[in-house]
Amino acid sequence: RLLHSKSRTNMASPELQSKVNQLTTKIEGDLTNMVDEIERLKLRPMGRSMHSCIVSCYDKAGKNGRKEQIEQCSQQCQAPYQRAAAVTQHEIGNFQNRLSRALMQCNDDAQSLVAPGMQNDTKKMKRVEDSLLKCIEGVILNGRESLKPMKQRVESQIA
């Protein structure tokens, strides 16, 4: 899964957990689709160019070229792809960290609403869970809305 399990809430009801799972499944799907698109449309062509470039390093060196020349040429061929992959991974990591922190904040906020003995009061706990769900929905919505700008940032850096 793309989202860390720690980002899930530890508030209790099965109904709440089911709704949270549905929300996180949506954003995980959106993130997966975005990453797949970047990989197909940007990274694959760069990977193909990288390999063609490396083949030309060997062709240029022929039988008399030095090993160091081939290695240096190959490293130059790999650099753009490696940089693009690193940019992509960095953005994904930042996104996941922001999302995880925001979800933990929702959970912390909900926990702070729970007073001693309140766990036995179904109505009060329902209000806490409703508050938690509203917060999580907001976080997921913001996360989903941030995917397009994130994709644009990645693409602008690897163009």
Secondary structure, DSSP 8 states (H G I E B T S, - for coil): --S-GGGS-----HHHHHHHHHHHHHHHHHHHHHHHHHIIIIIHHHHHHHHHHHHHHHHHHTTTS-HHHHHHHHHHHHHHHHHHHHHHHHHHHHHHHHHHHHHHHHHHHHHHH--TTGGG-HHHHHHHHHHHHHHHHHHHHHHHHHHHHHHHHHHHHH-
